Amino acid sequence: MSLKLKTILGVAIIEALLLGLLITVTLNYLKSTNYEGLYKRATTTATLFATTTKDAVLSHDLASLEDFTTELMKNPDLVYVRIKSHDGQVFSQAGNKTILNRPFHEDHQVNQVADGVFDVNAEIREGGMLYGVIELGIDTNSLSKQIREVWQWSLSIAIGEMGLVALFSYLLGTYLISGLTRLRYAAYRISKGYTDVSVELKGKDEIAEVSQAFNVMSERLKNVSQSREQYERQLEALNQTLENRIERRTEDLKKTNEQLIHSEKMASIGTLAAGVAHEINNPVGFIMSNIRTLSNYTQTYNEVISRLQQLDEQQSEDGLRQSLHSLKAWLKQKDIEFIREDMEEIIADIHEGNERINHIVSGLKDFSHVDQDKSYKPANLNDAVEKTLRVTENELKYKAETIVSLSEIPLVNCNISQIQQVLLNLIINASHAIKEDGQIEIRSWAGNNRVYISVRDNGCGIDPSLHQKIFDPFFTTKKVGKGTGLGLAISYNIMKEHQGKIKMESKQNEGTCFTLDFPEAAIYAPK
């Protein structure tokens, strides 16, 4: 809403309120004075008429009463008149028959008249005794009509006056805000980016002073704009340099973070090294022992071949028979049949030991390789649990009973290598928290459009005062040299990158449970 319109409306509203108040007060005064005049006129007429007809009533002169009644009805506003005795006998009456036929009810206030007739009465007394009653009614419609006409004229005058005031307000407002209009246009141009803007000065009033101040401000804005453009060019050059530096630093930080994650993975695998070495040494020792036995058996077979070659060189039949007899006795002595059967078992055992070694080495190789593909792909987290358990089974089987309860769960978009590292950290921490004959329970389940994996142990638990620090980098409750303090911090960041959460519940001397929570956004939804 423009200032001009506000000025016109403001003046019009004030004028309307004042005129409304004036008209209301005037009309109320007019009503009260006219109603009071009508009341006095009615009571005076009734009293005077009672005095005039007193003698005729006392003498029961009905002819005179009729003349008085007829003469009184010549008043234009008189509706009816009636003269009654003290016991209600009508001596004379004239006027509107309909109103004369209805019961008489005296009115006390003119403004409360509902039928358009103001009814009054006056008593005729002599010597303190009541001889008669005068009843008459005066028409109030003419008075109401006059008041309505006054109201209409007053309203017409008020509307005309408001129109004139609005016109003069418009002209005055146009004159007063012409300077403001120039200021507004100049401010609009500045808002659009124009800096070479000034306002023409007219007169010496307050608007001229504001225009002068505006011109000073515009000049300063022009100078500031030029300085700003210069600084922006310099800042843009600095920003470009800074962006390049930040990009390099970010790339370095990514590489450092990847190296840190891989180092933590290697540290975790190093923790498993003793158990892995023991598991590899068992089949290796068994294979070496069987190889020594096979070497002895091979020497025996070589001697058999040598004796067979000697038989082939025998020319005489007696010599051949004697050599065969000697060979049979030697074979019986060496128990060659047992050697043949034992060699088959030894070779089968060597194959089994070799498969065991390949199984362990393959698990470590899969787990320790550097994953160059950082993209997220749909994966079954149950597979990640099983692969991690295959690596850690040598660490766990001598310390704790492992209970695995994997439910059917939907695929999750993730970096499976990173999730395996999180599981490895949690399982190793659980094994370290258990002293002996413990229990580690690993569960997976889905619900409420989320996927969960939990690792629970019945170890020593975590002091409640340390719960807030457990995911802090380099924080560890292990002895010096037993851990980097980065496992849970890295696990926390990995889950955060997967839009998930890692939650911990722990009671001292009862155990700890870590839960991986993957949200609906991470669940793979095939198209």
Buried (B, 14 or more C-beta within 10 A) or exposed (E): EEEBEEBBEEBBEEBBEEBEEEBEEEBEEBBEEBBEEBBEBBBEBBBEBBEBBBEBBEEEBEEBBBBBBEEBBEBEBBBBBBBBBBEEEEBBBBBBEEBBEEEBEEBEEBEEBEBBBBBBBBEBEEEEEEBBBBBBBBBBEEBBEEBEEBBEEBEEEBEEEBEEBBEEBBEBBEEBBEBBEBBBEBBEBBEEEEBEBEBEBEEEEEBBEBBEEBBEEBBEBBEEBEEEEEEEEEEEEEEEEEEEEEEEEEEEEEEEEBEBBBEBBEBBBEBBEEBBEEBBEEBBEBBEEBEEBBEEBEEBBEEBEEBEEEEEEBEEEEEBEEBEEEBEEBBEEBEBEEBEEBBEEBEEBBEEBEEBBEEBEEBBEEBEEEBEEEEBEBBBBBEBBEBBBBBBBBBBEEBBEBEEEBEEBBBBBBBBBBBBBBBBBBBBBBBBBBEEEBBBBBBBBBEEEBBBBBBBBBBBBBEEEEEEEBBEEEBBBEEEEEBBBBBBBBBBBBBEEBBBBBEBBBEEEEBBBBBBBBBEEBBBEEE
